Amino acid sequence: MKILLVEDDERTAAFIVKGLKQAGYTVNHAPDGEEGLHFALNETYDLAIVDLMLPKLDGLSLISRLRQKKIITPVIILSAKNSVDDRVKGLQNGGDDYLVKPFAFSELLARVQALVRRSSANVETTTLEVADLNLDMLRRKVFRGGKEIVLQTGEFQLLEYLMRNEGKVVSKTMIIEHVWDYNFDPETNVIETRVCRLRDKIDKPFTKKLLHTIRGFGYVIEDKT
């Protein structure tokens, strides 16, 4: 699942991004409100975490603009302001939850999981399917032909990204930016290695192959029959 974090404090952002990634989420980080708005308007997220005191565009204005555009992505507001009036204002402007700084990461993670469960039940399926390959996003489990396939966190994230883009060719650069979020090195073979390991688990034991290499372009997961 994919989360947008809009937070200008570098230490806080690094702390949150690291924790969410360890929990199995894909995270895009924006350091100011304008960049956060650009991300939110141009990509699809399961949830957003938005600080109120942001440069260029404050958090409440960002959330209000999203709601004006009919974007219903659940939003957790982060703020050092602890008054009832501040919390009410944040929720009235389109926030779904309000967490006061400083906070324990375990509490943030619990709120993320609760919002994702509610929103998934209401507006989005909790599973992805390609042929007989099934990915359960809530239980973090993968099955093919009814048999469970055990994946490492990075393999699960890669498979989720490919399945969300079923039938679309994704490049190595796109995979690195969306799954691992670090600068692309054209000389690295990390993607080839990860794809090979994933293919060994989801394709090699089965007759029908779903994960395909498009030479010179990237990879695609689809049922070609």
Z-matrix of the N, CA and C atoms (Angstrom, degrees):
N
C 1 1.447
C 2 1.523 1 109.98
N 3 1.306 2 115.47 1 151.31
C 4 1.464 3 121.20 2 -170.25
C 5 1.525 4 111.22 3 -113.73
N 6 1.345 5 115.48 4 129.27
C 7 1.454 6 121.81 5 -177.18
C 8 1.520 7 110.14 6 -122.14
N 9 1.328 8 116.12 7 140.03
C 10 1.461 9 122.43 8 173.48
C 11 1.520 10 108.69 9 -102.72
N 12 1.336 11 116.53 10 124.90
C 13 1.460 12 122.16 11 175.41
C 14 1.516 13 108.72 12 -110.41
N 15 1.331 14 117.17 13 123.43
C 16 1.465 15 122.10 14 176.62
C 17 1.526 16 107.01 15 -115.41
N 18 1.311 17 116.30 16 101.09
C 19 1.468 18 122.75 17 -173.20
C 20 1.529 19 109.37 18 -150.25
N 21 1.334 20 117.24 19 126.28
C 22 1.460 21 120.13 20 -176.18
C 23 1.519 22 113.69 21 -88.44
N 24 1.323 23 118.56 22 -20.06
C 25 1.464 24 120.29 23 179.29
C 26 1.528 25 109.45 24 -78.69
N 27 1.317 26 116.69 25 118.38
C 28 1.457 27 121.24 26 -172.43
C 29 1.523 28 112.65 27 -62.87
N 30 1.335 29 116.78 28 -42.23
C 31 1.471 30 119.61 29 -177.95
C 32 1.530 31 111.11 30 -67.35
N 33 1.328 32 115.91 31 -43.16
C 34 1.466 33 119.44 32 178.49
C 35 1.522 34 110.75 33 -63.13
N 36 1.341 35 115.56 34 -43.46
C 37 1.462 36 120.07 35 -179.45
C 38 1.529 37 111.20 36 -62.57
N 39 1.329 38 116.75 37 -44.92
C 40 1.466 39 120.74 38 -179.34
C 41 1.530 40 110.80 39 -62.11
N 42 1.324 41 115.75 40 -39.88
C 43 1.460 42 122.24 41 179.14
C 44 1.530 43 111.04 42 -62.74
N 45 1.325 44 116.15 43 -45.39
C 46 1.467 45 120.57 44 -178.55
C 47 1.529 46 111.10 45 -70.07
N 48 1.337 47 116.41 46 -46.12
C 49 1.462 48 120.62 47 -178.78
C 50 1.530 49 110.53 48 -59.07
N 51 1.321 50 116.77 49 -45.93
C 52 1.464 51 120.38 50 -179.63
C 53 1.523 52 111.17 51 -60.42
N 54 1.328 53 116.82 52 -45.73
C 55 1.458 54 120.49 53 -178.75
C 56 1.515 55 112.70 54 -65.06
N 57 1.319 56 117.00 55 -42.60
C 58 1.467 57 120.22 56 -179.55
C 59 1.521 58 111.62 57 -66.41
N 60 1.323 59 116.54 58 -40.22
C 61 1.466 60 119.51 59 179.12
C 62 1.530 61 110.77 60 -65.48
N 63 1.344 62 116.37 61 -38.94
C 64 1.464 63 119.33 62 177.49
C 65 1.525 64 110.91 63 -65.15
N 66 1.333 65 116.18 64 -27.04
C 67 1.464 66 120.73 65 178.07
C 68 1.524 67 112.02 66 -83.05
N 69 1.343 68 116.83 67 -1.99
C 70 1.463 69 120.31 68 174.70
C 71 1.514 70 115.98 69 100.57
N 72 1.338 71 117.40 70 9.25
C 73 1.462 72 120.30 71 -179.27
C 74 1.530 73 111.03 72 -94.85
N 75 1.322 74 116.17 73 151.28
C 76 1.455 75 122.93 74 169.47
C 77 1.522 76 106.93 75 -91.30
N 78 1.342 77 117.30 76 132.80
C 79 1.463 78 120.78 77 -173.56
C 80 1.526 79 111.11 78 -128.58
N 81 1.322 80 115.80 79 131.11
C 82 1.464 81 122.47 80 167.99
C 83 1.524 82 106.95 81 -107.19
N 84 1.345 83 116.16 82 133.29
C 85 1.470 84 120.17 83 -178.69
C 86 1.524 85 110.38 84 -114.34
N 87 1.321 86 116.09 85 130.76
C 88 1.465 87 122.43 86 174.29
C 89 1.526 88 108.13 87 -117.52
N 90 1.349 89 118.84 88 130.35
C 91 1.465 90 121.63 89 -176.19
C 92 1.522 91 114.46 90 -86.71
N 93 1.329 92 118.22 91 -3.62
C 94 1.465 93 120.37 92 177.99
C 95 1.525 94 109.46 93 -149.42
N 96 1.338 95 115.59 94 167.34
C 97 1.455 96 120.55 95 -174.63
C 98 1.512 97 114.44 96 -65.61
N 99 1.325 98 117.43 97 -37.30
C 100 1.467 99 119.83 98 -178.67
C 101 1.521 100 111.30 99 -65.54
N 102 1.337 101 116.41 100 -43.78
C 103 1.466 102 119.23 101 179.01
C 104 1.518 103 110.36 102 -68.16
N 105 1.336 104 116.53 103 -36.60
C 106 1.455 105 119.77 104 176.57
C 107 1.514 106 112.02 105 -61.97
N 108 1.334 107 116.56 106 -42.24
C 109 1.459 108 120.65 107 177.99
C 110 1.520 109 110.51 108 -63.27
N 111 1.334 110 117.03 109 -41.22
C 112 1.468 111 120.85 110 178.95
C 113 1.524 112 110.64 111 -60.63
N 114 1.341 113 117.41 112 -46.25
C 115 1.463 114 120.94 113 177.61
C 116 1.527 115 110.49 114 -58.30
N 117 1.333 116 115.36 115 -49.29
C 118 1.463 117 120.36 116 -173.69
C 119 1.525 118 112.89 117 -65.43
N 120 1.333 119 116.44 118 -31.04
C 121 1.467 120 119.91 119 -179.26
C 122 1.524 121 112.85 120 -82.07
N 123 1.326 122 116.52 121 -20.67
C 124 1.464 123 119.75 122 -173.14
C 125 1.522 124 115.22 123 -113.08
N 126 1.330 125 117.42 124 -6.84
C 127 1.454 126 120.84 125 177.41
C 128 1.520 127 109.26 126 -134.68
N 129 1.313 128 116.12 127 162.68
C 130 1.456 129 121.68 128 -179.47
C 131 1.526 130 110.02 129 -101.71
N 132 1.329 131 116.28 130 129.22
C 133 1.459 132 121.70 131 -179.45
C 134 1.523 133 110.40 132 -125.25
N 135 1.321 134 115.55 133 150.12
C 136 1.456 135 120.70 134 175.60
C 137 1.523 136 110.72 135 -80.79
N 138 1.342 137 116.35 136 -24.01
C 139 1.457 138 120.70 137 -177.86
C 140 1.524 139 109.02 138 -165.85
N 141 1.335 140 116.51 139 151.77
C 142 1.465 141 121.82 140 175.01
C 143 1.523 142 109.38 141 -124.93
N 144 1.321 143 115.49 142 143.32
C 145 1.464 144 122.63 143 174.38
C 146 1.524 145 106.01 144 -117.43
N 147 1.332 146 117.17 145 118.55
C 148 1.462 147 120.99 146 -169.91
C 149 1.528 148 110.90 147 -127.24
N 150 1.326 149 115.77 148 122.99
C 151 1.459 150 120.74 149 172.57
C 152 1.533 151 108.48 150 -75.95
N 153 1.336 152 117.25 151 150.11
C 154 1.465 153 119.94 152 -179.73
C 155 1.521 154 112.82 153 -80.56
N 156 1.329 155 116.79 154 -42.61
C 157 1.470 156 120.90 155 -175.49
C 158 1.524 157 109.37 156 -90.17
N 159 1.321 158 115.31 157 89.31
C 160 1.457 159 121.20 158 -176.29
C 161 1.521 160 110.57 159 -119.84
N 162 1.348 161 117.94 160 147.29
C 163 1.467 162 119.76 161 172.16
C 164 1.522 163 111.56 162 -72.62
N 165 1.330 164 115.74 163 155.59
C 166 1.471 165 125.19 164 175.04
C 167 1.540 166 113.40 165 73.40
N 168 1.335 167 117.61 166 -45.63
C 169 1.462 168 120.93 167 177.94
C 170 1.523 169 106.98 168 -152.38
N 171 1.340 170 116.86 169 120.56
C 172 1.468 171 119.44 170 -176.48
C 173 1.527 172 111.03 171 -71.14
N 174 1.333 173 114.96 172 161.60
C 175 1.450 174 120.80 173 -174.07
C 176 1.514 175 114.96 174 -61.26
N 177 1.346 176 117.39 175 -41.03
C 178 1.459 177 119.80 176 179.88
C 179 1.522 178 111.57 177 -64.36
N 180 1.332 179 116.59 178 -40.29
C 181 1.465 180 120.10 179 178.43
C 182 1.529 181 110.40 180 -65.18
N 183 1.328 182 116.08 181 -39.63
C 184 1.466 183 120.37 182 178.54
C 185 1.527 184 110.00 183 -60.20
N 186 1.335 185 116.48 184 -49.25
C 187 1.461 186 120.57 185 -178.37
C 188 1.525 187 110.46 186 -62.96
N 189 1.330 188 116.88 187 -42.63
C 190 1.466 189 120.43 188 179.92
C 191 1.522 190 111.55 189 -60.11
N 192 1.316 191 116.64 190 -40.47
C 193 1.467 192 119.89 191 179.58
C 194 1.518 193 111.33 192 -66.55
N 195 1.328 194 116.38 193 -37.41
C 196 1.472 195 119.21 194 177.28
C 197 1.518 196 110.38 195 -62.53
N 198 1.322 197 116.82 196 -44.86
C 199 1.462 198 119.87 197 -178.91
C 200 1.525 199 110.75 198 -66.72
N 201 1.331 200 117.71 199 -35.01
C 202 1.464 201 121.00 200 176.76
C 203 1.523 202 111.08 201 -63.00
N 204 1.337 203 115.91 202 -31.25
C 205 1.464 204 121.36 203 178.93
C 206 1.532 205 112.03 204 -86.52
N 207 1.336 206 116.36 205 7.05
C 208 1.467 207 122.69 206 178.94
C 209 1.521 208 112.76 207 66.73
N 210 1.322 209 116.48 208 25.14
C 211 1.465 210 120.98 209 175.31
C 212 1.524 211 107.59 210 -87.72
N 213 1.332 212 116.58 211 117.97
C 214 1.462 213 121.04 212 -171.57
C 215 1.532 214 112.86 213 -103.58
N 216 1.319 215 117.25 214 17.00
C 217 1.460 216 121.11 215 177.57
C 218 1.527 217 110.28 216 -52.31
N 219 1.332 218 119.02 217 127.50
C 220 1.465 219 120.39 218 178.49
C 221 1.536 220 111.01 219 -60.32
N 222 1.338 221 116.63 220 141.03
C 223 1.456 222 121.55 221 -176.95
C 224 1.521 223 110.77 222 -126.87
N 225 1.330 224 115.72 223 126.99
C 226 1.463 225 121.76 224 169.51
C 227 1.523 226 107.57 225 -99.48
N 228 1.326 227 117.06 226 123.59
C 229 1.455 228 122.17 227 179.13
C 230 1.523 229 109.29 228 -89.96
N 231 1.327 230 116.36 229 133.60
C 232 1.463 231 122.57 230 172.93
C 233 1.521 232 108.17 231 -108.03
N 234 1.329 233 116.75 232 134.26
C 235 1.461 234 118.54 233 -179.23
C 236 1.520 235 110.62 234 -161.04
N 237 1.342 236 115.82 235 148.65
C 238 1.454 237 121.17 236 172.97
C 239 1.527 238 110.88 237 -82.79
N 240 1.337 239 116.86 238 -9.99
C 241 1.468 240 121.26 239 -178.95
C 242 1.529 241 109.28 240 -81.20
N 243 1.345 242 115.39 241 127.61
C 244 1.454 243 119.90 242 -170.30
C 245 1.523 244 113.88 243 -117.17
N 246 1.333 245 117.79 244 6.13
C 247 1.459 246 118.94 245 -177.19
C 248 1.522 247 110.48 246 -76.36
N 249 1.334 248 115.58 247 156.79
C 250 1.463 249 120.85 248 177.60
C 251 1.528 250 109.84 249 -60.29
N 252 1.327 251 116.38 250 -42.07
C 253 1.471 252 120.01 251 -178.82
C 254 1.524 253 111.36 252 -60.24
N 255 1.331 254 117.22 253 -41.23
C 256 1.469 255 120.73 254 179.59
C 257 1.520 256 110.69 255 -64.83
N 258 1.329 257 116.86 256 -42.44
C 259 1.467 258 120.16 257 -179.59
C 260 1.527 259 110.69 258 -65.81
N 261 1.325 260 116.15 259 -43.42
C 262 1.462 261 120.44 260 178.90
C 263 1.525 262 110.80 261 -61.88
N 264 1.341 263 116.12 262 -43.81
C 265 1.464 264 120.19 263 179.79
C 266 1.526 265 111.23 264 -60.89
N 267 1.326 266 116.19 265 -42.17
C 268 1.460 267 119.88 266 179.46
C 269 1.508 268 112.47 267 -62.71
N 270 1.327 269 116.98 268 -42.73
C 271 1.460 270 120.86 269 179.96
C 272 1.522 271 111.77 270 -71.35
N 273 1.339 272 116.95 271 -36.40
C 274 1.463 273 120.25 272 178.69
C 275 1.525 274 112.32 273 -68.04
N 276 1.325 275 117.25 274 -26.22
C 277 1.460 276 121.51 275 179.81
C 278 1.528 277 112.87 276 -86.55
N 279 1.324 278 117.99 277 6.84
C 280 1.462 279 119.87 278 173.84
C 281 1.507 280 115.94 279 115.83
N 282 1.339 281 117.49 280 -1.11
C 283 1.455 282 119.73 281 176.29
C 284 1.519 283 110.71 282 -72.92
N 285 1.328 284 116.85 283 151.28
C 286 1.461 285 121.40 284 179.42
C 287 1.523 286 112.47 285 -103.48
N 288 1.324 287 116.49 286 -20.45
C 289 1.462 288 121.65 287 178.81
C 290 1.526 289 107.43 288 -154.42
N 291 1.336 290 116.26 289 160.68
C 292 1.468 291 121.11 290 -173.99
C 293 1.522 292 107.21 291 -139.74
N 294 1.326 293 116.79 292 120.81
C 295 1.466 294 121.92 293 -178.31
C 296 1.523 295 109.48 294 -122.41
N 297 1.321 296 115.51 295 125.93
C 298 1.460 297 121.13 296 -175.59
C 299 1.533 298 110.74 297 -88.36
N 300 1.329 299 115.92 298 134.54
C 301 1.461 300 121.60 299 174.42
C 302 1.526 301 109.72 300 -80.36
N 303 1.336 302 117.98 301 147.76
C 304 1.470 303 127.63 302 -8.90
C 305 1.531 304 110.36 303 -75.78
N 306 1.321 305 115.70 304 156.36
C 307 1.456 306 120.28 305 -176.77
C 308 1.524 307 109.36 306 -139.29
N 309 1.312 308 115.93 307 158.64
C 310 1.461 309 121.44 308 174.18
C 311 1.525 310 108.55 309 -83.31
N 312 1.324 311 116.97 310 137.85
C 313 1.467 312 118.89 311 -179.11
C 314 1.520 313 110.96 312 -60.43
N 315 1.323 314 117.40 313 -33.51
C 316 1.465 315 119.92 314 -179.78
C 317 1.524 316 111.17 315 -59.87
N 318 1.348 317 117.15 316 -35.18
C 319 1.461 318 119.72 317 178.08
C 320 1.523 319 110.94 318 -70.83
N 321 1.343 320 116.51 319 -42.62
C 322 1.463 321 119.46 320 177.12
C 323 1.522 322 110.44 321 -59.39
N 324 1.330 323 117.11 322 -45.04
C 325 1.463 324 120.99 323 -178.84
C 326 1.531 325 110.74 324 -62.34
N 327 1.327 326 116.92 325 -41.39
C 328 1.465 327 120.04 326 178.98
C 329 1.528 328 111.02 327 -62.59
N 330 1.332 329 117.07 328 -39.45
C 331 1.465 330 120.65 329 179.31
C 332 1.529 331 110.43 330 -69.38
N 333 1.329 332 116.74 331 -38.76
C 334 1.470 333 121.00 332 176.05
C 335 1.523 334 109.86 333 -59.07
N 336 1.311 335 116.08 334 -49.61
C 337 1.465 336 120.50 335 -177.22
C 338 1.523 337 111.47 336 -63.12
N 339 1.333 338 116.56 337 -38.98
C 340 1.465 339 120.17 338 -179.62
C 341 1.528 340 110.83 339 -66.24
N 342 1.338 341 116.97 340 -44.62
C 343 1.469 342 120.01 341 -179.98
C 344 1.517 343 111.68 342 -66.14
N 345 1.328 344 116.36 343 -40.46
C 346 1.466 345 120.05 344 179.63
C 347 1.521 346 110.29 345 -63.85
N 348 1.339 347 116.72 346 -40.99
C 349 1.475 348 119.55 347 178.39
C 350 1.518 349 110.96 348 -61.46
N 351 1.330 350 116.48 349 -45.87
C 352 1.461 351 119.99 350 -178.04
C 353 1.521 352 111.43 351 -65.22
N 354 1.333 353 116.45 352 -46.20
C 355 1.461 354 119.58 353 -177.77
C 356 1.517 355 111.44 354 -68.93
N 357 1.327 356 117.21 355 -35.35
C 358 1.463 357 120.11 356 178.83
C 359 1.512 358 110.63 357 -66.44
N 360 1.326 359 116.53 358 -38.73
C 361 1.464 360 120.12 359 -179.82
C 362 1.520 361 111.09 360 -67.13
N 363 1.342 362 116.31 361 -30.27
C 364 1.462 363 119.86 362 -175.06
C 365 1.516 364 114.50 363 -90.59
N 366 1.346 365 117.21 364 -39.49
C 367 1.455 366 118.24 365 -169.68
C 368 1.526 367 114.46 366 -127.20
N 369 1.302 368 117.56 367 -9.32
C 370 1.454 369 116.76 368 -174.72
C 371 1.520 370 110.52 369 -148.44
N 372 1.308 371 116.63 370 142.55
C 373 1.444 372 120.50 371 177.44
C 374 1.530 373 110.52 372 -64.75
N 375 1.315 374 115.28 373 152.34
C 376 1.463 375 119.66 374 179.35
C 377 1.519 376 111.79 375 -96.66
N 378 1.326 377 116.43 376 3.92
C 379 1.458 378 119.55 377 179.57
C 380 1.525 379 110.80 378 -129.65
N 381 1.314 380 115.17 379 154.43
C 382 1.456 381 122.51 380 173.34
C 383 1.523 382 107.17 381 -119.26
N 384 1.332 383 117.29 382 139.49
C 385 1.455 384 120.86 383 -177.90
C 386 1.519 385 111.23 384 -135.32
N 387 1.317 386 115.80 385 135.75
C 388 1.457 387 123.37 386 170.37
C 389 1.524 388 105.92 387 -135.60
N 390 1.334 389 116.70 388 113.50
C 391 1.464 390 121.70 389 -174.08
C 392 1.534 391 108.49 390 54.06
N 393 1.339 392 117.86 391 -124.67
C 394 1.470 393 120.44 392 -179.27
C 395 1.529 394 112.23 393 -96.78
N 396 1.334 395 116.67 394 13.40
C 397 1.467 396 122.13 395 177.62
C 398 1.524 397 108.67 396 -93.65
N 399 1.325 398 116.52 397 125.59
C 400 1.457 399 121.98 398 -175.45
C 401 1.524 400 110.09 399 -127.75
N 402 1.342 401 116.11 400 129.42
C 403 1.468 402 121.90 401 177.71
C 404 1.522 403 108.58 402 -117.73
N 405 1.322 404 116.15 403 119.59
C 406 1.456 405 123.08 404 179.91
C 407 1.520 406 108.02 405 -97.38
N 408 1.347 407 116.36 406 109.31
C 409 1.467 408 120.48 407 -173.15
C 410 1.526 409 112.87 408 -75.05
N 411 1.306 410 117.94 409 -26.77
C 412 1.462 411 119.95 410 -179.82
C 413 1.524 412 111.82 411 -79.46
N 414 1.319 413 116.24 412 -43.91
C 415 1.469 414 119.50 413 -179.51
C 416 1.525 415 112.82 414 -87.32
N 417 1.344 416 115.64 415 -6.81
C 418 1.473 417 121.50 416 -179.68
C 419 1.524 418 110.55 417 57.67
N 420 1.330 419 116.19 418 45.95
C 421 1.460 420 121.41 419 -179.40
C 422 1.531 421 110.05 420 -126.07
N 423 1.323 422 115.69 421 152.38
C 424 1.462 423 122.30 422 179.60
C 425 1.524 424 108.73 423 -127.72
N 426 1.341 425 115.59 424 136.90
C 427 1.460 426 120.89 425 178.78
C 428 1.529 427 109.18 426 -132.42
N 429 1.326 428 115.46 427 147.05
C 430 1.459 429 119.66 428 170.15
C 431 1.515 430 108.29 429 -136.50
N 432 1.330 431 115.05 430 125.54
C 433 1.456 432 119.81 431 -175.67
C 434 1.516 433 112.10 432 58.81
N 435 1.335 434 116.68 433 30.20
C 436 1.459 435 121.26 434 179.59
C 437 1.513 436 114.56 435 83.61
N 438 1.335 437 117.08 436 -5.09
C 439 1.464 438 121.47 437 -179.25
C 440 1.518 439 109.77 438 -99.05
N 441 1.339 440 116.37 439 130.49
C 442 1.460 441 119.74 440 -178.99
C 443 1.532 442 110.91 441 -72.67
N 444 1.342 443 114.92 442 136.99
C 445 1.460 444 122.56 443 177.23
C 446 1.530 445 107.80 444 -114.70
N 447 1.312 446 116.72 445 121.17
C 448 1.458 447 120.85 446 -177.59
C 449 1.530 448 109.67 447 -85.85
N 450 1.335 449 115.88 448 121.30
C 451 1.458 450 121.30 449 -179.74
C 452 1.515 451 110.61 450 -119.07
N 453 1.321 452 116.15 451 147.75
C 454 1.464 453 121.49 452 171.04
C 455 1.526 454 108.34 453 -73.39
N 456 1.342 455 116.76 454 164.74
C 457 1.464 456 121.14 455 -176.72
C 458 1.527 457 112.09 456 -54.82
N 459 1.338 458 117.01 457 -47.75
C 460 1.460 459 120.46 458 -179.36
C 461 1.519 460 112.47 459 -64.15
N 462 1.326 461 117.18 460 -36.50
C 463 1.457 462 121.47 461 178.39
C 464 1.527 463 110.48 462 -67.74
N 465 1.330 464 116.26 463 -39.95
C 466 1.464 465 120.66 464 178.26
C 467 1.523 466 110.58 465 -63.20
N 468 1.340 467 116.89 466 -44.87
C 469 1.457 468 121.23 467 179.77
C 470 1.522 469 111.42 468 -62.88
N 471 1.334 470 116.42 469 -40.63
C 472 1.457 471 120.80 470 178.51
C 473 1.526 472 110.44 471 -64.22
N 474 1.325 473 116.27 472 -45.84
C 475 1.465 474 119.63 473 -179.66
C 476 1.526 475 110.71 474 -64.01
N 477 1.331 476 117.44 475 -41.42
C 478 1.464 477 120.41 476 179.20
C 479 1.527 478 110.75 477 -60.41
N 480 1.336 479 116.82 478 -43.50
C 481 1.463 480 120.27 479 -179.87
C 482 1.524 481 110.71 480 -63.62
N 483 1.319 482 116.86 481 -43.58
C 484 1.466 483 120.62 482 179.35
C 485 1.530 484 110.73 483 -63.99
N 486 1.327 485 117.14 484 -42.16
C 487 1.460 486 120.37 485 -177.70
C 488 1.526 487 111.81 486 -71.55
N 489 1.323 488 117.42 487 -32.46
C 490 1.468 489 120.17 488 174.94
C 491 1.532 490 110.75 489 -65.20
N 492 1.332 491 115.23 490 -23.84
C 493 1.459 492 120.94 491 179.48
C 494 1.522 493 110.85 492 -110.58
N 495 1.319 494 116.90 493 34.95
C 496 1.462 495 121.87 494 -178.79
C 497 1.530 496 111.42 495 -49.31
N 498 1.343 497 114.74 496 128.82
C 499 1.457 498 120.59 497 178.74
C 500 1.515 499 114.55 498 83.56
N 501 1.334 500 117.47 499 -5.26
C 502 1.464 501 121.32 500 179.80
C 503 1.526 502 109.43 501 -108.20
N 504 1.312 503 116.18 502 137.29
C 505 1.461 504 120.59 503 177.72
C 506 1.524 505 108.66 504 -79.63
N 507 1.332 506 116.43 505 126.09
C 508 1.464 507 121.01 506 177.09
C 509 1.525 508 108.76 507 -113.94
N 510 1.320 509 116.21 508 136.00
C 511 1.453 510 121.61 509 -177.63
C 512 1.521 511 111.48 510 -82.27
N 513 1.335 512 116.16 511 168.53
C 514 1.456 513 120.23 512 176.42
C 515 1.523 514 110.58 513 -61.99
N 516 1.319 515 116.83 514 -38.94
C 517 1.464 516 120.58 515 179.62
C 518 1.521 517 110.60 516 -62.51
N 519 1.324 518 117.55 517 -43.59
C 520 1.459 519 121.50 518 179.41
C 521 1.528 520 110.63 519 -62.38
N 522 1.313 521 116.68 520 -41.58
C 523 1.465 522 120.59 521 -179.93
C 524 1.517 523 110.76 522 -63.29
N 525 1.341 524 116.62 523 -46.66
C 526 1.467 525 119.98 524 -179.01
C 527 1.516 526 110.70 525 -62.16
N 528 1.328 527 117.49 526 -43.55
C 529 1.463 528 120.95 527 -177.33
C 530 1.523 529 112.25 528 -68.06
N 531 1.330 530 118.04 529 -36.63
C 532 1.455 531 120.73 530 -175.09
C 533 1.519 532 113.90 531 -92.32
N 534 1.327 533 117.10 532 -25.65
C 535 1.462 534 119.54 533 -176.52
C 536 1.518 535 112.18 534 -103.00
N 537 1.324 536 116.96 535 -45.02
C 538 1.462 537 119.48 536 -177.59
C 539 1.526 538 113.69 537 -109.76
N 540 1.322 539 117.99 538 -18.17
C 541 1.458 540 122.63 539 170.96
C 542 1.532 541 113.05 540 56.87
N 543 1.333 542 116.82 541 50.80
C 544 1.453 543 119.37 542 168.50
C 545 1.517 544 108.87 543 -139.49
N 546 1.338 545 115.45 544 165.03
C 547 1.459 546 120.07 545 -171.63
C 548 1.524 547 111.61 546 -61.83
N 549 1.312 548 115.30 547 138.65
C 550 1.456 549 121.80 548 -177.28
C 551 1.522 550 111.67 549 -75.17
N 552 1.312 551 116.39 550 128.14
C 553 1.455 552 123.17 551 174.49
C 554 1.531 553 107.32 552 -109.84
N 555 1.319 554 118.11 553 110.89
C 556 1.469 555 120.07 554 -175.43
C 557 1.522 556 113.65 555 -62.03
N 558 1.335 557 117.13 556 -15.73
C 559 1.461 558 119.74 557 -178.91
C 560 1.532 559 112.57 558 -89.60
N 561 1.332 560 117.18 559 -12.12
C 562 1.463 561 119.28 560 -175.54
C 563 1.521 562 111.30 561 -75.85
N 564 1.330 563 116.42 562 151.66
C 565 1.464 564 120.77 563 175.98
C 566 1.526 565 110.74 564 -115.26
N 567 1.360 566 116.01 565 20.43
C 568 1.464 567 119.72 566 -176.55
C 569 1.517 568 111.56 567 -60.75
N 570 1.331 569 117.94 568 -38.83
C 571 1.459 570 119.67 569 -178.53
C 572 1.516 571 110.66 570 -68.79
N 573 1.335 572 116.72 571 -45.55
C 574 1.461 573 119.60 572 178.42
C 575 1.528 574 111.00 573 -56.49
N 576 1.345 575 115.57 574 -40.99
C 577 1.460 576 120.39 575 -179.56
C 578 1.518 577 111.46 576 -64.77
N 579 1.348 578 116.14 577 -45.66
C 580 1.470 579 119.93 578 -179.25
C 581 1.531 580 110.96 579 -66.21
N 582 1.318 581 117.09 580 -41.20
C 583 1.464 582 120.34 581 179.52
C 584 1.531 583 109.97 582 -63.87
N 585 1.324 584 116.06 583 -41.01
C 586 1.469 585 120.61 584 179.86
C 587 1.527 586 110.75 585 -61.46
N 588 1.350 587 116.35 586 -43.52
C 589 1.463 588 120.14 587 179.47
C 590 1.531 589 110.64 588 -65.68
N 591 1.331 590 115.94 589 -40.58
C 592 1.462 591 119.80 590 178.98
C 593 1.525 592 110.85 591 -64.94
N 594 1.331 593 116.13 592 -42.71
C 595 1.474 594 120.72 593 179.98
C 596 1.529 595 110.38 594 -62.32
N 597 1.334 596 117.12 595 -38.90
C 598 1.463 597 120.36 596 178.71
C 599 1.526 598 111.79 597 -59.45
N 600 1.338 599 116.07 598 -30.73
C 601 1.462 600 119.95 599 -176.32
C 602 1.528 601 113.01 600 -89.39
N 603 1.339 602 117.17 601 -40.80
C 604 1.469 603 118.65 602 -173.21
C 605 1.521 604 113.50 603 -98.26
N 606 1.328 605 118.15 604 -15.45
C 607 1.471 606 120.59 605 -176.01
C 608 1.525 607 114.02 606 -119.58
N 609 1.322 608 116.98 607 -44.05
C 610 1.464 609 120.60 608 -171.09
C 611 1.523 610 113.67 609 -54.82
N 612 1.337 611 119.52 610 -41.34
C 613 1.479 612 118.66 611 -178.70
C 614 1.525 613 113.86 612 -77.16
N 615 1.334 614 118.08 613 -0.60
C 616 1.463 615 120.92 614 -172.96
C 617 1.530 616 111.09 615 -121.85
N 618 1.322 617 115.54 616 152.74
C 619 1.468 618 120.54 617 -178.85
C 620 1.518 619 111.50 618 -69.49
N 621 1.329 620 116.39 619 -48.64
C 622 1.464 621 120.97 620 -178.88
C 623 1.527 622 110.16 621 -79.63
N 624 1.331 623 116.46 622 127.71
C 625 1.460 624 121.94 623 179.59
C 626 1.531 625 109.78 624 -98.09
N 627 1.321 626 115.61 625 132.78
C 628 1.461 627 121.20 626 -177.21
C 629 1.522 628 113.67 627 -110.73
N 630 1.329 629 117.35 628 -29.07
C 631 1.469 630 121.56 629 -176.95
C 632 1.524 631 109.16 630 -98.00
N 633 1.334 632 115.81 631 116.02
C 634 1.461 633 120.94 632 -172.86
C 635 1.531 634 111.10 633 -119.54
N 636 1.328 635 114.69 634 143.37
C 637 1.459 636 121.58 635 174.86
C 638 1.524 637 108.95 636 -95.39
N 639 1.330 638 115.90 637 127.06
C 640 1.465 639 121.20 638 175.47
C 641 1.522 640 106.40 639 -105.31
N 642 1.306 641 116.46 640 99.77
C 643 1.462 642 121.18 641 -170.64
C 644 1.531 643 111.52 642 -57.65
N 645 1.318 644 114.14 643 131.43
C 646 1.450 645 120.63 644 178.98
C 647 1.521 646 113.50 645 85.79
N 648 1.335 647 116.39 646 -7.50
C 649 1.474 648 119.69 647 -177.55
C 650 1.521 649 112.82 648 -124.83
N 651 1.337 650 117.72 649 -50.82
C 652 1.448 651 118.56 650 -178.15
C 653 1.514 652 111.72 651 155.86
N 654 1.329 653 116.72 652 -135.35
C 655 1.451 654 121.46 653 -173.61
C 656 1.532 655 110.59 654 -136.52
N 657 1.330 656 114.96 655 153.87
C 658 1.459 657 119.87 656 177.76
C 659 1.518 658 108.43 657 -145.61
N 660 1.313 659 115.87 658 142.80
C 661 1.455 660 120.18 659 174.16
C 662 1.525 661 107.34 660 -113.24
N 663 1.345 662 115.17 661 123.82
C 664 1.466 663 120.03 662 -179.35
C 665 1.502 664 110.29 663 -166.34
N 666 1.327 665 115.27 664 158.67
C 667 1.452 666 122.59 665 176.26
C 668 1.530 667 106.89 666 -94.45
N 669 1.318 668 117.98 667 107.21
C 670 1.459 669 121.80 668 -174.57
C 671 1.518 670 113.58 669 -86.69
N 672 1.323 671 117.73 670 -0.02
C 673 1.470 672 119.13 671 -178.90
C 674 1.519 673 110.68 672 -85.46
